[in-house]
Amino acid sequence: MAKAYKPNTPFNVPFRLLIPEYRTVKGSTKKLPDKDAGLIWCSFKTFGGTEIKTDAGIVIEDTATVETWYRPDIKANCTLQSAEDASTRYEVLGTPENINMRNQFLKFKVRRIRGGA
């Protein structure tokens, strides 16, 4: 019998889960402000980010790996906002992995959203 998955680190980092909402008005889809789906606790590991090669050279992108309790509303289009600093936001990259399909833990990668004009 295979051993059940157990996270290596505690879920002690708080984030607010923001879920995008859309409404179709007269045939066009409009994005509404993100819905605050409450606080989630997770483990958050950056490992120094990810190196990306561009025409300008090598750029370090702020990425992290997140593990948390399973929630079916965490999807690829969601945003995590730091509960301690509202200006720090991360977008979920790809589809979160439902570890061992047990609906117990999720693991996914995020990328920091930088502000700009």
Biopython code that builds the backbone (N, CA, C, O; Angstrom):
import numpy as np
from Bio.PDB.StructureBuilder import StructureBuilder

atoms = [
    (1, "MET", "N", (0.849, -1.180, 0.000)),
    (1, "MET", "CA", (0.000, 0.000, 0.000)),
    (1, "MET", "C", (0.895, 1.244, 0.000)),
    (1, "MET", "O", (1.853, 1.324, 0.770)),
    (2, "ALA", "N", (0.582, 2.201, -0.857)),
    (2, "ALA", "CA", (1.376, 3.425, -0.971)),
    (2, "ALA", "C", (1.110, 4.341, 0.221)),
    (2, "ALA", "O", (0.003, 4.407, 0.755)),
    (3, "LYS", "N", (2.176, 5.049, 0.616)),
    (3, "LYS", "CA", (2.028, 5.993, 1.725)),
    (3, "LYS", "C", (1.257, 7.215, 1.249)),
    (3, "LYS", "O", (1.405, 7.646, 0.106)),
    (4, "ALA", "N", (0.449, 7.760, 2.116)),
    (4, "ALA", "CA", (-0.311, 8.971, 1.796)),
    (4, "ALA", "C", (0.630, 10.172, 1.760)),
    (4, "ALA", "O", (1.591, 10.239, 2.527)),
    (5, "TYR", "N", (0.352, 11.109, 0.875)),
    (5, "TYR", "CA", (1.162, 12.318, 0.757)),
    (5, "TYR", "C", (0.998, 13.168, 2.010)),
    (5, "TYR", "O", (-0.106, 13.326, 2.530)),
    (6, "LYS", "N", (2.117, 13.710, 2.486)),
    (6, "LYS", "CA", (2.082, 14.611, 3.631)),
    (6, "LYS", "C", (2.993, 15.795, 3.318)),
    (6, "LYS", "O", (4.161, 15.590, 2.988)),
    (7, "PRO", "N", (2.490, 17.035, 3.412)),
    (7, "PRO", "CA", (3.317, 18.203, 3.127)),
    (7, "PRO", "C", (4.529, 18.263, 4.055)),
    (7, "PRO", "O", (4.462, 17.837, 5.208)),
    (8, "ASN", "N", (5.648, 18.802, 3.532)),
    (8, "ASN", "CA", (6.880, 18.903, 4.313)),
    (8, "ASN", "C", (6.902, 20.098, 5.249)),
    (8, "ASN", "O", (7.595, 20.075, 6.266)),
    (9, "THR", "N", (6.156, 21.136, 4.920)),
    (9, "THR", "CA", (6.161, 22.363, 5.721)),
    (9, "THR", "C", (4.742, 22.708, 6.149)),
    (9, "THR", "O", (3.779, 22.337, 5.478)),
    (10, "PRO", "N", (4.612, 23.420, 7.268)),
    (10, "PRO", "CA", (3.267, 23.781, 7.745)),
    (10, "PRO", "C", (2.626, 24.856, 6.870)),
    (10, "PRO", "O", (3.323, 25.629, 6.212)),
    (11, "PHE", "N", (1.318, 24.896, 6.869)),
    (11, "PHE", "CA", (0.562, 25.911, 6.141)),
    (11, "PHE", "C", (0.411, 27.121, 7.065)),
    (11, "PHE", "O", (-0.611, 27.281, 7.733)),
    (12, "ASN", "N", (1.446, 27.972, 7.094)),
    (12, "ASN", "CA", (1.449, 29.095, 8.036)),
    (12, "ASN", "C", (1.567, 30.457, 7.361)),
    (12, "ASN", "O", (1.841, 31.453, 8.031)),
    (13, "VAL", "N", (1.363, 30.517, 6.036)),
    (13, "VAL", "CA", (1.417, 31.789, 5.314)),
    (13, "VAL", "C", (0.000, 32.137, 4.859)),
    (13, "VAL", "O", (-0.609, 31.369, 4.115)),
    (14, "PRO", "N", (-0.544, 33.300, 5.299)),
    (14, "PRO", "CA", (-1.914, 33.660, 4.923)),
    (14, "PRO", "C", (-1.980, 34.436, 3.608)),
    (14, "PRO", "O", (-1.184, 35.344, 3.372)),
    (15, "PHE", "N", (-2.934, 34.070, 2.761)),
    (15, "PHE", "CA", (-3.235, 34.781, 1.521)),
    (15, "PHE", "C", (-4.738, 34.914, 1.388)),
    (15, "PHE", "O", (-5.484, 34.072, 1.889)),
    (16, "ARG", "N", (-5.190, 35.964, 0.718)),
    (16, "ARG", "CA", (-6.586, 36.113, 0.356)),
    (16, "ARG", "C", (-6.739, 35.540, -1.045)),
    (16, "ARG", "O", (-5.948, 35.855, -1.934)),
    (17, "LEU", "N", (-7.740, 34.708, -1.248)),
    (17, "LEU", "CA", (-8.017, 34.136, -2.556)),
    (17, "LEU", "C", (-8.980, 35.062, -3.289)),
    (17, "LEU", "O", (-10.082, 35.330, -2.810)),
    (18, "LEU", "N", (-8.553, 35.551, -4.461)),
    (18, "LEU", "CA", (-9.381, 36.431, -5.282)),
    (18, "LEU", "C", (-9.771, 35.684, -6.551)),
    (18, "LEU", "O", (-8.914, 35.223, -7.305)),
    (19, "ILE", "N", (-11.081, 35.572, -6.776)),
    (19, "ILE", "CA", (-11.603, 34.831, -7.929)),
    (19, "ILE", "C", (-12.194, 35.836, -8.915)),
    (19, "ILE", "O", (-13.046, 36.641, -8.542)),
    (20, "PRO", "N", (-11.743, 35.794, -10.184)),
    (20, "PRO", "CA", (-12.266, 36.750, -11.162)),
    (20, "PRO", "C", (-13.727, 36.460, -11.489)),
    (20, "PRO", "O", (-14.156, 35.307, -11.526)),
    (21, "GLU", "N", (-14.484, 37.536, -11.727)),
    (21, "GLU", "CA", (-15.884, 37.395, -12.105)),
    (21, "GLU", "C", (-16.105, 38.129, -13.414)),
    (21, "GLU", "O", (-15.529, 39.191, -13.652)),
    (22, "TYR", "N", (-16.944, 37.553, -14.258)),
    (22, "TYR", "CA", (-17.252, 38.133, -15.560)),
    (22, "TYR", "C", (-18.762, 38.193, -15.728)),
    (22, "TYR", "O", (-19.489, 37.368, -15.175)),
    (23, "ARG", "N", (-19.232, 39.179, -16.498)),
    (23, "ARG", "CA", (-20.651, 39.298, -16.791)),
    (23, "ARG", "C", (-20.786, 39.619, -18.273)),
    (23, "ARG", "O", (-20.061, 40.459, -18.807)),
    (24, "THR", "N", (-21.715, 38.944, -18.927)),
    (24, "THR", "CA", (-21.969, 39.218, -20.331)),
    (24, "THR", "C", (-23.096, 40.233, -20.432)),
    (24, "THR", "O", (-24.207, 40.002, -19.954)),
    (25, "VAL", "N", (-22.785, 41.376, -21.070)),
    (25, "VAL", "CA", (-23.761, 42.442, -21.251)),
    (25, "VAL", "C", (-23.858, 42.744, -22.740)),
    (25, "VAL", "O", (-22.875, 43.139, -23.368)),
    (26, "LYS", "N", (-25.056, 42.553, -23.302)),
    (26, "LYS", "CA", (-25.312, 42.812, -24.722)),
    (26, "LYS", "C", (-24.289, 42.133, -25.623)),
    (26, "LYS", "O", (-23.817, 42.727, -26.593)),
    (27, "GLY", "N", (-23.949, 40.894, -25.304)),
    (27, "GLY", "CA", (-23.059, 40.106, -26.143)),
    (27, "GLY", "C", (-21.575, 40.272, -25.888)),
    (27, "GLY", "O", (-20.777, 39.537, -26.472)),
    (28, "SER", "N", (-21.169, 41.211, -25.036)),
    (28, "SER", "CA", (-19.744, 41.354, -24.743)),
    (28, "SER", "C", (-19.483, 41.006, -23.272)),
    (28, "SER", "O", (-20.279, 41.316, -22.385)),
    (29, "THR", "N", (-18.367, 40.367, -23.055)),
    (29, "THR", "CA", (-18.007, 39.947, -21.706)),
    (29, "THR", "C", (-17.210, 41.048, -21.022)),
    (29, "THR", "O", (-16.221, 41.539, -21.565)),
    (30, "LYS", "N", (-17.642, 41.428, -19.837)),
    (30, "LYS", "CA", (-16.966, 42.455, -19.062)),
    (30, "LYS", "C", (-16.430, 41.848, -17.773)),
    (30, "LYS", "O", (-17.111, 41.063, -17.113)),
    (31, "LYS", "N", (-15.203, 42.220, -17.424)),
    (31, "LYS", "CA", (-14.586, 41.735, -16.197)),
    (31, "LYS", "C", (-15.032, 42.615, -15.042)),
    (31, "LYS", "O", (-14.957, 43.841, -15.117)),
    (32, "LEU", "N", (-15.492, 41.989, -13.987)),
    (32, "LEU", "CA", (-15.901, 42.681, -12.771)),
    (32, "LEU", "C", (-14.750, 42.634, -11.780)),
    (32, "LEU", "O", (-13.798, 41.882, -11.992)),
    (33, "PRO", "N", (-14.805, 43.411, -10.707)),
    (33, "PRO", "CA", (-13.765, 43.285, -9.673)),
    (33, "PRO", "C", (-13.728, 41.857, -9.125)),
    (33, "PRO", "O", (-14.759, 41.193, -9.023)),
    (34, "ASP", "N", (-12.526, 41.397, -8.775)),
    (34, "ASP", "CA", (-12.357, 40.041, -8.253)),
    (34, "ASP", "C", (-13.145, 39.851, -6.968)),
    (34, "ASP", "O", (-13.212, 40.749, -6.129)),
    (35, "LYS", "N", (-13.743, 38.669, -6.820)),
    (35, "LYS", "CA", (-14.494, 38.322, -5.611)),
    (35, "LYS", "C", (-13.521, 37.792, -4.563)),
    (35, "LYS", "O", (-12.724, 36.900, -4.853)),
    (36, "ASP", "N", (-13.578, 38.328, -3.361)),
    (36, "ASP", "CA", (-12.737, 37.856, -2.264)),
    (36, "ASP", "C", (-13.354, 36.581, -1.706)),
    (36, "ASP", "O", (-14.426, 36.615, -1.101)),
    (37, "ALA", "N", (-12.672, 35.455, -1.910)),
    (37, "ALA", "CA", (-13.189, 34.159, -1.479)),
    (37, "ALA", "C", (-12.659, 33.763, -0.103)),
    (37, "ALA", "O", (-12.792, 32.609, 0.304)),
    (38, "GLY", "N", (-12.066, 34.705, 0.606)),
    (38, "GLY", "CA", (-11.627, 34.431, 1.962)),
    (38, "GLY", "C", (-10.146, 34.119, 2.079)),
    (38, "GLY", "O", (-9.395, 34.159, 1.104)),
    (39, "LEU", "N", (-9.759, 33.809, 3.295)),
    (39, "LEU", "CA", (-8.362, 33.565, 3.642)),
    (39, "LEU", "C", (-8.017, 32.093, 3.418)),
    (39, "LEU", "O", (-8.801, 31.201, 3.744)),
    (40, "ILE", "N", (-6.816, 31.853, 2.850)),
    (40, "ILE", "CA", (-6.299, 30.491, 2.778)),
    (40, "ILE", "C", (-4.941, 30.480, 3.463)),
    (40, "ILE", "O", (-4.220, 31.477, 3.446)),
    (41, "TRP", "N", (-4.600, 29.359, 4.059)),
    (41, "TRP", "CA", (-3.299, 29.175, 4.697)),
    (41, "TRP", "C", (-2.515, 28.193, 3.857)),
    (41, "TRP", "O", (-3.045, 27.163, 3.440)),
    (42, "CYS", "N", (-1.257, 28.504, 3.605)),
    (42, "CYS", "CA", (-0.466, 27.667, 2.714)),
    (42, "CYS", "C", (1.012, 27.701, 3.088)),
    (42, "CYS", "O", (1.439, 28.488, 3.933)),
    (43, "SER", "N", (1.778, 26.832, 2.444)),
    (43, "SER", "CA", (3.233, 26.941, 2.498)),
    (43, "SER", "C", (3.634, 27.646, 1.209)),
    (43, "SER", "O", (3.026, 27.421, 0.163)),
    (44, "PHE", "N", (4.649, 28.495, 1.279)),
    (44, "PHE", "CA", (5.017, 29.367, 0.165)),
    (44, "PHE", "C", (6.529, 29.350, 0.032)),
    (44, "PHE", "O", (7.242, 29.847, 0.904)),
    (45, "LYS", "N", (7.022, 28.770, -1.072)),
    (45, "LYS", "CA", (8.467, 28.642, -1.277)),
    (45, "LYS", "C", (8.844, 29.306, -2.602)),
    (45, "LYS", "O", (8.282, 28.978, -3.647)),
    (46, "THR", "N", (9.797, 30.241, -2.555)),
    (46, "THR", "CA", (10.179, 30.956, -3.772)),
    (46, "THR", "C", (11.391, 30.349, -4.458)),
    (46, "THR", "O", (11.475, 30.420, -5.684)),
    (47, "PHE", "N", (12.302, 29.775, -3.760)),
    (47, "PHE", "CA", (13.528, 29.208, -4.325)),
    (47, "PHE", "C", (14.297, 30.228, -5.164)),
    (47, "PHE", "O", (15.037, 29.845, -6.069)),
    (48, "GLY", "N", (14.133, 31.513, -4.879)),
    (48, "GLY", "CA", (14.872, 32.553, -5.603)),
    (48, "GLY", "C", (14.284, 32.949, -6.938)),
    (48, "GLY", "O", (14.915, 33.725, -7.655)),
    (49, "GLY", "N", (13.116, 32.467, -7.316)),
    (49, "GLY", "CA", (12.483, 32.835, -8.573)),
    (49, "GLY", "C", (12.895, 31.920, -9.717)),
    (49, "GLY", "O", (13.502, 30.869, -9.508)),
    (50, "THR", "N", (12.551, 32.345, -10.936)),
    (50, "THR", "CA", (12.825, 31.575, -12.141)),
    (50, "THR", "C", (13.593, 32.435, -13.127)),
    (50, "THR", "O", (13.240, 33.594, -13.348)),
    (51, "GLU", "N", (14.643, 31.878, -13.723)),
    (51, "GLU", "CA", (15.402, 32.609, -14.735)),
    (51, "GLU", "C", (14.723, 32.459, -16.091)),
    (51, "GLU", "O", (14.353, 31.357, -16.498)),
    (52, "ILE", "N", (14.564, 33.598, -16.790)),
    (52, "ILE", "CA", (13.961, 33.597, -18.115)),
    (52, "ILE", "C", (14.900, 34.321, -19.063)),
    (52, "ILE", "O", (15.365, 35.421, -18.764)),
    (53, "LYS", "N", (15.181, 33.704, -20.210)),
    (53, "LYS", "CA", (16.034, 34.339, -21.210)),
    (53, "LYS", "C", (15.171, 35.204, -22.120)),
    (53, "LYS", "O", (14.176, 34.737, -22.673)),
    (54, "THR", "N", (15.562, 36.476, -22.273)),
    (54, "THR", "CA", (14.874, 37.402, -23.163)),
    (54, "THR", "C", (15.894, 38.040, -24.095)),
    (54, "THR", "O", (17.090, 37.769, -23.991)),
    (55, "ASP", "N", (15.422, 38.886, -25.006)),
    (55, "ASP", "CA", (16.324, 39.605, -25.894)),
    (55, "ASP", "C", (17.258, 40.521, -25.109)),
    (55, "ASP", "O", (18.382, 40.783, -25.537)),
    (56, "ALA", "N", (16.789, 41.005, -23.959)),
    (56, "ALA", "CA", (17.582, 41.916, -23.137)),
    (56, "ALA", "C", (18.570, 41.179, -22.235)),
    (56, "ALA", "O", (19.398, 41.814, -21.582)),
    (57, "GLY", "N", (18.497, 39.861, -22.190)),
    (57, "GLY", "CA", (19.388, 39.081, -21.325)),
    (57, "GLY", "C", (18.583, 38.142, -20.452)),
    (57, "GLY", "O", (17.484, 37.722, -20.815)),
    (58, "ILE", "N", (19.136, 37.819, -19.307)),
    (58, "ILE", "CA", (18.463, 36.923, -18.368)),
    (58, "ILE", "C", (17.731, 37.753, -17.328)),
    (58, "ILE", "O", (18.298, 38.666, -16.727)),
    (59, "VAL", "N", (16.464, 37.423, -17.125)),
    (59, "VAL", "CA", (15.606, 38.128, -16.167)),
    (59, "VAL", "C", (15.171, 37.129, -15.103)),
    (59, "VAL", "O", (14.845, 35.984, -15.417)),
    (60, "ILE", "N", (15.166, 37.560, -13.848)),
    (60, "ILE", "CA", (14.660, 36.720, -12.759)),
    (60, "ILE", "C", (13.200, 37.091, -12.527)),
    (60, "ILE", "O", (12.881, 38.234, -12.201)),
    (61, "GLU", "N", (12.322, 36.109, -12.700)),
    (61, "GLU", "CA", (10.891, 36.330, -12.496)),
    (61, "GLU", "C", (10.513, 35.800, -11.116)),
    (61, "GLU", "O", (10.923, 34.704, -10.732)),
    (62, "ASP", "N", (9.728, 36.581, -10.371)),
    (62, "ASP", "CA", (9.295, 36.170, -9.028)),
    (62, "ASP", "C", (8.235, 35.080, -9.143)),
    (62, "ASP", "O", (7.070, 35.357, -9.431)),
    (63, "THR", "N", (8.653, 33.841, -8.915)),
    (63, "THR", "CA", (7.717, 32.719, -8.914)),
    (63, "THR", "C", (7.838, 31.994, -7.579)),
    (63, "THR", "O", (8.824, 32.147, -6.857)),
    (64, "ALA", "N", (6.829, 31.214, -7.271)),
    (64, "ALA", "CA", (6.835, 30.451, -6.029)),
    (64, "ALA", "C", (5.993, 29.199, -6.200)),
    (64, "ALA", "O", (5.140, 29.120, -7.083)),
    (65, "THR", "N", (6.247, 28.222, -5.339)),
    (65, "THR", "CA", (5.437, 27.011, -5.279)),
    (65, "THR", "C", (4.592, 27.083, -4.015)),
    (65, "THR", "O", (5.094, 27.375, -2.929)),
    (66, "VAL", "N", (3.316, 26.813, -4.174)),
    (66, "VAL", "CA", (2.360, 26.919, -3.071)),
    (66, "VAL", "C", (1.718, 25.554, -2.832)),
    (66, "VAL", "O", (1.325, 24.869, -3.776)),
    (67, "GLU", "N", (1.617, 25.169, -1.570)),
    (67, "GLU", "CA", (0.852, 23.989, -1.165)),
    (67, "GLU", "C", (-0.181, 24.441, -0.152)),
    (67, "GLU", "O", (0.116, 25.247, 0.730)),
    (68, "THR", "N", (-1.389, 23.926, -0.277)),
    (68, "THR", "CA", (-2.462, 24.310, 0.635)),
    (68, "THR", "C", (-3.498, 23.193, 0.698)),
    (68, "THR", "O", (-3.392, 22.186, -0.003)),
    (69, "TRP", "N", (-4.501, 23.390, 1.550)),
    (69, "TRP", "CA", (-5.599, 22.442, 1.627)),
    (69, "TRP", "C", (-6.396, 22.516, 0.331)),
    (69, "TRP", "O", (-6.449, 23.569, -0.305)),
    (70, "TYR", "N", (-7.002, 21.430, -0.056)),
    (70, "TYR", "CA", (-7.782, 21.361, -1.295)),
    (70, "TYR", "C", (-8.980, 22.296, -1.227)),
    (70, "TYR", "O", (-9.732, 22.309, -0.252)),
    (71, "ARG", "N", (-9.133, 23.077, -2.289)),
    (71, "ARG", "CA", (-10.327, 23.901, -2.480)),
    (71, "ARG", "C", (-10.653, 23.863, -3.967)),
    (71, "ARG", "O", (-9.807, 24.221, -4.787)),
    (72, "PRO", "N", (-11.852, 23.441, -4.331)),
    (72, "PRO", "CA", (-12.184, 23.342, -5.752)),
    (72, "PRO", "C", (-12.270, 24.703, -6.450)),
    (72, "PRO", "O", (-12.246, 24.759, -7.680)),
    (73, "ASP", "N", (-12.369, 25.797, -5.694)),
    (73, "ASP", "CA", (-12.478, 27.117, -6.320)),
    (73, "ASP", "C", (-11.122, 27.735, -6.671)),
    (73, "ASP", "O", (-11.085, 28.804, -7.281)),
    (74, "ILE", "N", (-10.011, 27.097, -6.305)),
    (74, "ILE", "CA", (-8.695, 27.595, -6.709)),
    (74, "ILE", "C", (-8.409, 27.055, -8.101)),
    (74, "ILE", "O", (-8.238, 25.852, -8.297)),
    (75, "LYS", "N", (-8.361, 27.977, -9.071)),
    (75, "LYS", "CA", (-8.174, 27.603, -10.468)),
    (75, "LYS", "C", (-7.072, 28.452, -11.087)),
    (75, "LYS", "O", (-6.509, 29.332, -10.436)),
    (76, "ALA", "N", (-6.773, 28.175, -12.356)),
    (76, "ALA", "CA", (-5.680, 28.839, -13.054)),
    (76, "ALA", "C", (-5.891, 30.348, -13.220)),
    (76, "ALA", "O", (-4.914, 31.072, -13.412)),
    (77, "ASN", "N", (-7.107, 30.837, -13.153)),
    (77, "ASN", "CA", (-7.342, 32.264, -13.359)),
    (77, "ASN", "C", (-7.441, 33.061, -12.056)),
    (77, "ASN", "O", (-7.772, 34.246, -12.083)),
    (78, "CYS", "N", (-7.160, 32.428, -10.929)),
    (78, "CYS", "CA", (-7.279, 33.084, -9.624)),
    (78, "CYS", "C", (-6.025, 33.884, -9.277)),
    (78, "CYS", "O", (-4.968, 33.728, -9.889)),
    (79, "THR", "N", (-6.181, 34.740, -8.280)),
    (79, "THR", "CA", (-5.087, 35.570, -7.776)),
    (79, "THR", "C", (-4.979, 35.367, -6.275)),
    (79, "THR", "O", (-5.988, 35.245, -5.581)),
    (80, "LEU", "N", (-3.739, 35.333, -5.776)),
    (80, "LEU", "CA", (-3.500, 35.310, -4.335)),
    (80, "LEU", "C", (-2.962, 36.670, -3.927)),
    (80, "LEU", "O", (-2.037, 37.192, -4.548)),
    (81, "GLN", "N", (-3.539, 37.235, -2.892)),
    (81, "GLN", "CA", (-3.099, 38.533, -2.384)),
    (81, "GLN", "C", (-2.604, 38.327, -0.956)),
    (81, "GLN", "O", (-3.283, 37.719, -0.129)),
    (82, "SER", "N", (-1.405, 38.847, -0.684)),
    (82, "SER", "CA", (-0.838, 38.688, 0.649)),
    (82, "SER", "C", (-1.773, 39.286, 1.689)),
    (82, "SER", "O", (-2.260, 40.404, 1.524)),
    (83, "ALA", "N", (-2.022, 38.543, 2.758)),
    (83, "ALA", "CA", (-2.881, 39.042, 3.830)),
    (83, "ALA", "C", (-2.163, 40.109, 4.650)),
    (83, "ALA", "O", (-2.802, 40.882, 5.363)),
    (84, "GLU", "N", (-0.827, 40.152, 4.548)),
    (84, "GLU", "CA", (-0.045, 41.116, 5.321)),
    (84, "GLU", "C", (0.278, 42.382, 4.532)),
    (84, "GLU", "O", (0.483, 43.441, 5.125)),
    (85, "ASP", "N", (0.325, 42.284, 3.191)),
    (85, "ASP", "CA", (0.649, 43.429, 2.334)),
    (85, "ASP", "C", (-0.239, 43.347, 1.098)),
    (85, "ASP", "O", (0.038, 42.563, 0.191)),
    (86, "ALA", "N", (-1.299, 44.145, 1.053)),
    (86, "ALA", "CA", (-2.291, 44.065, -0.019)),
    (86, "ALA", "C", (-1.715, 44.372, -1.398)),
    (86, "ALA", "O", (-2.334, 44.031, -2.406)),
    (87, "SER", "N", (-0.547, 45.007, -1.468)),
    (87, "SER", "CA", (0.030, 45.324, -2.771)),
    (87, "SER", "C", (0.791, 44.138, -3.371)),
    (87, "SER", "O", (1.180, 44.190, -4.538)),
    (88, "THR", "N", (1.007, 43.087, -2.607)),
    (88, "THR", "CA", (1.713, 41.902, -3.098)),
    (88, "THR", "C", (0.689, 40.878, -3.574)),
    (88, "THR", "O", (-0.062, 40.306, -2.783)),
    (89, "ARG", "N", (0.678, 40.660, -4.910)),
    (89, "ARG", "CA", (-0.295, 39.750, -5.517)),
    (89, "ARG", "C", (0.413, 38.770, -6.441)),
    (89, "ARG", "O", (1.425, 39.097, -7.062)),
    (90, "TYR", "N", (-0.139, 37.558, -6.522)),
    (90, "TYR", "CA", (0.412, 36.503, -7.362)),
    (90, "TYR", "C", (-0.712, 35.892, -8.191)),
    (90, "TYR", "O", (-1.828, 35.715, -7.703)),
    (91, "GLU", "N", (-0.409, 35.570, -9.456)),
    (91, "GLU", "CA", (-1.379, 34.871, -10.298)),
    (91, "GLU", "C", (-1.051, 33.384, -10.306)),
    (91, "GLU", "O", (0.118, 32.998, -10.320)),
    (92, "VAL", "N", (-2.084, 32.557, -10.297)),
    (92, "VAL", "CA", (-1.897, 31.104, -10.344)),
    (92, "VAL", "C", (-1.546, 30.716, -11.778)),
    (92, "VAL", "O", (-2.247, 31.089, -12.719)),
    (93, "LEU", "N", (-0.456, 29.964, -11.937)),
    (93, "LEU", "CA", (-0.004, 29.518, -13.250)),
    (93, "LEU", "C", (-0.436, 28.077, -13.480)),
    (93, "LEU", "O", (-0.138, 27.204, -12.664)),
    (94, "GLY", "N", (-1.115, 27.827, -14.549)),
    (94, "GLY", "CA", (-1.534, 26.465, -14.867)),
    (94, "GLY", "C", (-2.629, 25.974, -13.937)),
    (94, "GLY", "O", (-3.134, 26.717, -13.095)),
    (95, "THR", "N", (-2.980, 24.730, -14.103)),
    (95, "THR", "CA", (-4.023, 24.113, -13.280)),
    (95, "THR", "C", (-3.411, 23.562, -12.002)),
    (95, "THR", "O", (-2.442, 22.806, -12.066)),
    (96, "PRO", "N", (-3.955, 23.924, -10.833)),
    (96, "PRO", "CA", (-3.431, 23.373, -9.578)),
    (96, "PRO", "C", (-3.544, 21.847, -9.547)),
    (96, "PRO", "O", (-4.517, 21.273, -10.035)),
    (97, "GLU", "N", (-2.528, 21.204, -8.964)),
    (97, "GLU", "CA", (-2.503, 19.748, -8.892)),
    (97, "GLU", "C", (-3.226, 19.271, -7.635)),
    (97, "GLU", "O", (-2.860, 19.635, -6.518)),
    (98, "ASN", "N", (-4.249, 18.460, -7.834)),
    (98, "ASN", "CA", (-4.960, 17.806, -6.741)),
    (98, "ASN", "C", (-4.141, 16.558, -6.418)),
    (98, "ASN", "O", (-4.275, 15.534, -7.089)),
    (99, "ILE", "N", (-3.299, 16.642, -5.400)),
    (99, "ILE", "CA", (-2.319, 15.592, -5.122)),
    (99, "ILE", "C", (-3.005, 14.263, -4.827)),
    (99, "ILE", "O", (-3.865, 14.162, -3.952)),
    (100, "ASN", "N", (-2.594, 13.240, -5.593)),
    (100, "ASN", "CA", (-3.130, 11.880, -5.507)),
    (100, "ASN", "C", (-4.648, 11.815, -5.702)),
    (100, "ASN", "O", (-5.276, 10.818, -5.346)),
    (101, "MET", "N", (-5.239, 12.878, -6.267)),
    (101, "MET", "CA", (-6.687, 12.933, -6.536)),
    (101, "MET", "C", (-7.519, 12.594, -5.296)),
    (101, "MET", "O", (-8.576, 11.970, -5.392)),
    (102, "ARG", "N", (-7.020, 13.021, -4.129)),
    (102, "ARG", "CA", (-7.707, 12.701, -2.873)),
    (102, "ARG", "C", (-8.524, 13.860, -2.325)),
    (102, "ARG", "O", (-9.166, 13.724, -1.283)),
    (103, "ASN", "N", (-8.509, 15.007, -3.016)),
    (103, "ASN", "CA", (-9.221, 16.203, -2.551)),
    (103, "ASN", "C", (-8.807, 16.597, -1.138)),
    (103, "ASN", "O", (-9.632, 16.988, -0.313)),
    (104, "GLN", "N", (-7.497, 16.483, -0.882)),
    (104, "GLN", "CA", (-6.970, 16.819, 0.434)),
    (104, "GLN", "C", (-5.975, 17.975, 0.351)),
    (104, "GLN", "O", (-6.053, 18.914, 1.143)),
    (105, "PHE", "N", (-5.029, 17.915, -0.612)),
    (105, "PHE", "CA", (-4.017, 18.952, -0.768)),
    (105, "PHE", "C", (-3.935, 19.420, -2.221)),
    (105, "PHE", "O", (-4.186, 18.653, -3.151)),
    (106, "LEU", "N", (-3.580, 20.691, -2.396)),
    (106, "LEU", "CA", (-3.318, 21.256, -3.714)),
    (106, "LEU", "C", (-1.882, 21.753, -3.766)),
    (106, "LEU", "O", (-1.327, 22.200, -2.762)),
    (107, "LYS", "N", (-1.292, 21.669, -4.950)),
    (107, "LYS", "CA", (0.046, 22.206, -5.168)),
    (107, "LYS", "C", (0.018, 22.931, -6.509)),
    (107, "LYS", "O", (-0.476, 22.396, -7.502)),
    (108, "PHE", "N", (0.555, 24.162, -6.530)),
    (108, "PHE", "CA", (0.558, 24.926, -7.768)),
    (108, "PHE", "C", (1.655, 25.976, -7.737)),
    (108, "PHE", "O", (2.242, 26.267, -6.695)),
    (109, "LYS", "N", (1.911, 26.534, -8.911)),
    (109, "LYS", "CA", (2.944, 27.549, -9.059)),
    (109, "LYS", "C", (2.271, 28.898, -9.265)),
    (109, "LYS", "O", (1.216, 28.983, -9.895)),
    (110, "VAL", "N", (2.886, 29.960, -8.730)),
    (110, "VAL", "CA", (2.366, 31.310, -8.886)),
    (110, "VAL", "C", (3.474, 32.238, -9.392)),
    (110, "VAL", "O", (4.662, 31.966, -9.222)),
    (111, "ARG", "N", (3.049, 33.346, -10.020)),
    (111, "ARG", "CA", (3.977, 34.362, -10.500)),
    (111, "ARG", "C", (3.502, 35.717, -9.977)),
    (111, "ARG", "O", (2.312, 36.027, -10.014)),
    (112, "ARG", "N", (4.454, 36.520, -9.490)),
    (112, "ARG", "CA", (4.107, 37.808, -8.919)),
    (112, "ARG", "C", (3.588, 38.754, -9.993)),
    (112, "ARG", "O", (4.130, 38.821, -11.096)),
    (113, "ILE", "N", (2.537, 39.477, -9.655)),
    (113, "ILE", "CA", (1.967, 40.476, -10.540)),
    (113, "ILE", "C", (2.591, 41.805, -10.169)),
    (113, "ILE", "O", (2.451, 42.277, -9.040)),
    (114, "ARG", "N", (3.278, 42.403, -11.123)),
    (114, "ARG", "CA", (3.920, 43.702, -10.908)),
    (114, "ARG", "C", (3.004, 44.804, -11.427)),
    (114, "ARG", "O", (2.386, 44.662, -12.482)),
    (115, "GLY", "N", (2.921, 45.899, -10.681)),
    (115, "GLY", "CA", (2.133, 47.039, -11.131)),
    (115, "GLY", "C", (2.842, 47.787, -12.226)),
    (115, "GLY", "O", (4.057, 47.666, -12.385)),
    (116, "GLY", "N", (2.110, 48.540, -12.966)),
    (116, "GLY", "CA", (2.717, 49.322, -14.039)),
    (116, "GLY", "C", (1.661, 50.120, -14.757)),
    (116, "GLY", "O", (0.465, 49.860, -14.627)),
    (117, "ALA", "N", (2.112, 51.086, -15.510)),
    (117, "ALA", "CA", (1.160, 51.950, -16.227)),
    (117, "ALA", "C", (0.748, 51.323, -17.529)),
    (117, "ALA", "O", (-0.047, 51.902, -18.269)),
]
sb = StructureBuilder()
sb.init_structure("model")
sb.init_model(0)
sb.init_chain("A")
sb.init_seg("    ")
for serial, (resi, resn, name, xyz) in enumerate(atoms, 1):
    if name == "N":
        sb.init_residue(resn, " ", resi, " ")
    sb.init_atom(name, np.array(xyz, "f"), 0.0, 1.0, " ", f" {name:<3s}", serial, name[0])
structure = sb.get_structure()
